[in-house]
Amino acid sequence: MGSTAQVRLARVYEQPEPGEGQRVLADRLWPRGMKKTDPRVGHWLPAIAPSTDLRHWYDHKPERYDEFAVRYTKELQSGEAAEALEQLRGMVHDGPVTLVTATRDLELSQLSVLAKLLG
Protein backbone atom coordinates (compact mmCIF):
# COMPACT_ATOMS: atom_id res chain seq x y z
CA MET A 1 0.00 0.00 0.00
CA GLY A 2 0.74 3.61 -0.01
CA SER A 3 1.98 6.51 -2.07
CA THR A 4 1.56 9.44 0.30
CA ALA A 5 0.23 9.80 3.83
CA GLN A 6 -3.16 10.96 2.48
CA VAL A 7 -3.48 8.57 -0.49
CA ARG A 8 -2.99 4.85 -0.17
CA LEU A 9 -3.41 2.05 -2.69
CA ALA A 10 -4.99 -1.37 -2.12
CA ARG A 11 -6.74 -4.19 -3.88
CA VAL A 12 -10.49 -4.06 -3.37
CA TYR A 13 -10.46 -7.68 -2.20
CA GLU A 14 -8.25 -6.84 0.82
CA GLN A 15 -9.82 -6.07 4.17
CA PRO A 16 -9.72 -2.39 5.20
CA GLU A 17 -6.97 -1.47 7.64
CA PRO A 18 -7.39 0.87 10.60
CA GLY A 19 -6.75 4.49 9.72
CA GLU A 20 -6.84 4.03 5.96
CA GLY A 21 -9.71 6.48 5.63
CA GLN A 22 -12.35 6.46 2.96
CA ARG A 23 -12.08 3.79 0.27
CA VAL A 24 -12.68 4.79 -3.34
CA LEU A 25 -13.07 2.19 -6.09
CA ALA A 26 -11.41 3.62 -9.21
CA ASP A 27 -12.50 0.93 -11.68
CA ARG A 28 -14.97 1.32 -14.54
CA LEU A 29 -16.28 -2.23 -14.01
CA TRP A 30 -17.67 -3.62 -10.77
CA PRO A 31 -15.30 -6.19 -9.17
CA ARG A 32 -16.23 -9.80 -9.76
CA GLY A 33 -17.85 -11.66 -6.92
CA MET A 34 -18.49 -8.56 -4.79
CA LYS A 35 -21.88 -7.40 -3.60
CA LYS A 36 -22.84 -3.75 -4.03
CA THR A 37 -22.99 -3.45 -0.23
CA ASP A 38 -19.49 -4.85 0.42
CA PRO A 39 -17.64 -2.47 2.80
CA ARG A 40 -14.32 -3.20 1.08
CA VAL A 41 -15.51 -1.13 -1.90
CA GLY A 42 -16.43 2.15 -0.25
CA HIS A 43 -17.35 4.90 -2.72
CA TRP A 44 -17.40 3.89 -6.41
CA LEU A 45 -16.18 6.51 -8.88
CA PRO A 46 -16.34 4.82 -12.31
CA ALA A 47 -15.77 8.12 -14.15
CA ILE A 48 -12.25 8.35 -12.67
CA ALA A 49 -11.22 5.08 -14.32
CA PRO A 50 -9.48 4.88 -17.70
CA SER A 51 -11.78 4.71 -20.71
CA THR A 52 -12.67 1.30 -22.05
CA ASP A 53 -10.60 1.95 -25.20
CA LEU A 54 -7.53 2.95 -23.17
CA ARG A 55 -7.95 0.01 -20.81
CA HIS A 56 -8.13 -2.43 -23.72
CA TRP A 57 -5.13 -0.86 -25.45
CA TYR A 58 -3.02 -0.95 -22.28
CA ASP A 59 -3.98 -4.53 -21.37
CA HIS A 60 -1.66 -4.25 -18.30
CA LYS A 61 1.43 -4.72 -20.45
CA PRO A 62 4.36 -3.27 -18.47
CA GLU A 63 6.08 -1.97 -21.61
CA ARG A 64 3.02 0.22 -22.29
CA TYR A 65 2.72 1.70 -18.78
CA ASP A 66 4.52 5.00 -19.45
CA GLU A 67 2.38 5.74 -22.50
CA PHE A 68 -0.71 4.58 -20.60
CA ALA A 69 0.08 7.08 -17.81
CA VAL A 70 0.39 9.93 -20.35
CA ARG A 71 -2.87 9.01 -22.12
CA TYR A 72 -4.75 8.47 -18.85
CA THR A 73 -3.56 11.80 -17.44
CA LYS A 74 -4.86 13.47 -20.61
CA GLU A 75 -8.24 11.74 -20.20
CA LEU A 76 -8.47 13.12 -16.66
CA GLN A 77 -8.31 16.69 -17.95
CA SER A 78 -11.81 16.92 -19.42
CA GLY A 79 -15.42 15.85 -19.09
CA GLU A 80 -16.72 13.50 -16.44
CA ALA A 81 -13.20 12.30 -15.65
CA ALA A 82 -12.09 15.84 -14.74
CA GLU A 83 -15.17 16.27 -12.54
CA ALA A 84 -14.47 12.94 -10.83
CA LEU A 85 -10.83 13.94 -10.27
CA GLU A 86 -11.96 17.16 -8.57
CA GLN A 87 -14.37 15.14 -6.41
CA LEU A 88 -11.52 12.82 -5.48
CA ARG A 89 -9.27 15.80 -4.65
CA GLY A 90 -11.97 17.02 -2.29
CA MET A 91 -12.09 13.65 -0.55
CA VAL A 92 -8.31 13.68 -0.11
CA HIS A 93 -8.50 17.22 1.26
CA ASP A 94 -11.00 16.01 3.89
CA GLY A 95 -8.83 13.12 5.11
CA PRO A 96 -7.04 9.94 4.15
CA VAL A 97 -8.26 8.07 1.08
CA THR A 98 -7.45 4.56 -0.04
CA LEU A 99 -7.81 4.06 -3.77
CA VAL A 100 -8.88 0.50 -4.53
CA THR A 101 -8.98 -1.59 -7.69
CA ALA A 102 -9.50 -5.20 -8.68
CA THR A 103 -6.22 -5.10 -10.63
CA ARG A 104 -3.44 -7.29 -9.23
CA ASP A 105 -0.44 -5.04 -9.94
CA LEU A 106 -1.10 -1.74 -8.18
CA GLU A 107 2.11 -0.05 -9.32
CA LEU A 108 1.21 -0.59 -12.98
CA SER A 109 -2.42 0.43 -12.57
CA GLN A 110 -4.40 3.63 -12.85
CA LEU A 111 -4.10 3.97 -9.06
CA SER A 112 -0.41 4.82 -9.24
CA VAL A 113 -1.15 7.55 -11.81
CA LEU A 114 -3.95 8.94 -9.62
CA ALA A 115 -1.77 8.86 -6.50
CA LYS A 116 0.90 10.95 -8.26
CA LEU A 117 -1.71 13.47 -9.42
CA LEU A 118 -3.19 13.71 -5.92
CA GLY A 119 0.13 13.75 -4.06
N, C-alpha and C positions, 0 to 999 in steps of 0.2 A: 504494500500500500504506500501511498503518499507521494506528493509532489511538493506541496507547501503545507504550512501549519493549518491553513484554512481549507485547502482542497486536497482531498485524499482520493485514491482510486481503489476499487475493489470489484470483484466479480459479484454479480447479483445473487449467485447461488450461495455465497458465504454469509454466515450469520453476522449481524451488526455487532460492532465492538463498542464498548463504553466510550463516550466522548467523541464519536465520529460525526456527530451532528446529523443534519438532514441528508437522507439518501435521495439521489436523483438518477433515475434510469435514463441514459442518453443513447438509447437504441431506437431505431425506427420500428422494429418488429418486437412484439411481446415475447419474452423469454419462454422457451418450451417448458412445459410441465409446471408452470407457476400459475397460481390463482391470482385473479385481479386484486384480491385482498391480502396477498402475502406481504408481511411487513418488511421483508428483505428488499422490496422494490422501492418503497417510498413514493416520491413524486415522479411521474412519467412525463418526460419532455421529448416526444418524438420529433418535434421540429428542429431540435438541436443536433440530431443525428445526421450523418452524411446522407446525401441523396441516394436513392436506389441505384442510379446509374454509376455514381462514384463508388459506391460500395461494391458493386459487381466488377467494375474495372480493377479496383484495388485487390480484391480477393485475398486479402491478408498476406500478400507476397512481400517479404521483407525488402526485396530490391526495389519495390515501388513505394515504400513508406514515405520517403522525402517528397516525392511528387504528390502523393496522397495528401500529405500535410499542407502543401501549398494550395492544392485545389480545394481542400476542405476549408481552409482559412478563408479563401475567396468566397465560398458558398455562405459562410457565416456573416458576410458583410451586407447581405440584402435580404429582403422579404421576411418570411416567417422565421427563418433561421436567425436573422439579426435580432428580431424581437425576442426569440427564445434565449439568445445569448445575453441580452440585457436583463431578462428575467433571472437568469442564472447568476449574473453578476450581483443582482440585488440579494439573492439568497446567500451568496458568499459574504456580502457586506454585513448581513445580519448574523452570521455565525458560521461555524464549520459546516462544510458540505462534503459528502462522499459521493463521487460520481461512480455509478455502477453500470456494468455492461455484461452481457452473456459471453462476450468474446474471451477466449482463453488467455491470449497474450496482451496484457494491459499496456505494455510499453509500445506496442506497435498498433495500438487502437486509436480511435477518435478521442478517447479519454486523455491520452497524453498530450494531444494537440490542445484540447480544451483547458487542461491544467496549466499549460504554458500561457495561454491567452488570459487566464484568470489570475495567474500568479503575479 
